[in-house]
Amino acid sequence: MHGYGYPPQQQPKRRPSPATLVTLRVVFVALALFSCTFLSWAAMLRLAIVTRKPRDWWMFGLVLALDVGLVVYLGLLPTEEGEELTDGQAVTMLVWMLVIFAGTVTYYLYTEIRHFGPQPGPAPVAYPNPYAGGGPGMPTAGAHAQHPTMPAGHRPSYGYPPAPRQDPAPTPPPDPPRATPPRRLDQVRAELDELSDYLRKEGDNR
């Protein structure tokens, strides 16, 4: 009856502030520079711990081996009084230090900046388009191109059969004028005759 519920959501990793990241980069670069590259492995160790990638752990081991090799090489150089370094020994030592410093700083800064890149913003919420189609009674996107423009005052119907058109009732033609019946004319004529006789008699009496 009861399910297992929703899986626990993973908490987002806490990202250091930009000021903290810049401060740490400056500190580790300065540490490699002022220690004559003997502590360059510290920057690579931090990078490997942050990214947790096997490649960065291999790079940490490589830089550590180069630092140890540089220490061993310096220990083999003559240190007694009266003995000086040859040009080859001095060039080898300087190139060794430069390679370690330049390679470590370049790889460290590039990888860390790429790892702590700009945070992706929230994904935009996709709202359904009411005119995208897919549902009954909804117009499609090409409805305007497929159907002619409807005249003003016409109300479209979506998904329903059009209502039957009701034509206005025809207006009956006006009635033709009715002719005066002959009896009416005879009656009017008789009345006029009586009126004229009456007037004639009145004139004779005067």
Protein Blocks (a to p, Z undefined) as FASTA:
>chain_A
ZZgbjaddddddddddfklmmmmmmmmmmmmmmnnomlmmmmmmmmmmmnopaklmmmmm
mmmmmmmmmmmmmmmpcfbehiacdfklmmmmmmmmmmmmmmmmmmmmmmmmmmmmccdd
ddddddddfklghiehiacfklmmmpccddehiacdehiacddddddddddddddddddd
fklmmmmmmmmmmmmmmmmmmmmmZZ
